[in-house]
Amino acid sequence: MIRLDDLGLFVRTAALGSFSAAAREANLLPGQASAAIKRLERELDLRLFVRSTRTLRLTTEGEQYLETAREVLDTLHAGHERLRAADGPLSGVLRVAAPSDLGRNALLPWLTEFRAAHPALVLRLFLSDQVTDVFRDPVDVAFRLGRFEDARYVTLPLAPANRRVLVASPAYLAARGRPQSLDELRQHDGLLYTLGGRTHDQWAFEVDGRRQVVPMRAALLSDDAEITRRWAVAGQGIAYKSWLDVCDDVRDGRLVALFAQHGESVPLHLVCPHRKQFSPAIRQLHALLRPRFEALTDRLPTG
């Protein structure tokens, strides 16, 4: 008989590409994870992985069986969530991933409030500027900026009208002058961030239904997007940020928005790899956050 724990270890080993990584995640020894996969292979009478001293990859049969294993686990997860929903109060663990600046500047107090309203729920928050892989990483839901057309993902909209906005401090604009056109941005100090070894120095805008790209000269660079906001507040240059990250600074006068009507569209979503993973906790979190994020985007300047 196939053990559900073995099935779960198979799915996580396939995602992580390592017995030891899957074992650490499950708080097991590497040998225990390997033994679980061998036990599963015996039950199925087929080989799931090709093993070598340096690599671990799925066999053709393993790739075919992986989808079935995911569907089985998803179905069980959905059944469990329906029972939990019938019981009333939220419980269990909710693992949430979010961009670092969004997490610090907007989400943190709201997630704290959500947890206080559901004391039986354990909330795990993972902040990173690296894009979370909701298939590979051990998270239930992720906050994502941008458009998603991949059928593997299911999204819940949070801020469909969100845009990127150019921002600079009043002190910087007083010293360097306010740019009168997008092309004049080339003469200014860009506050840039790097992601995955790539520097985001090509700023895209929407002008009269067309896309305009302005290459920027880097004055300061960081691999933490929140740092670019802090540099902008400190008067070090111009940053191009999601409105959700800078709206409070603009409201309080620490930053000035420039050409906001031309900012690139970056809607915010909650993202899951499969509809069955939209648990009661995720649905209630979405219900709490959507009107709050939409209220922030309602304050987007038009000029």
Secondary structure, 3 states (H helix, E strand, C coil): CCCHHHHHHHHHHHHHCCHHHHHHHCCCCHHHHHHHHHHHHHHHCCCCEEECCCCEEECHHHHHHHHHHHHHHHHHHHHHHHHHHHHCCCCEEEEEEECHHHHHHHHHHHHHHHHHHCCCEEEEEEECCCCCCCCCCCCCEEEEECCCCCCCCEEEEEECCCEEEEEECHHHHHHHCCCCCHHHHHHCCEEEEEECCEECCEEEEEECCEEEEEECCEEEEECCHHHHHHHHHCCCCEEEEEHHHHHHHHHCCCCEEECHHHECECCEEEEECCHHHCCHHHHHHHHHHHHHHHHHHCCCCCC
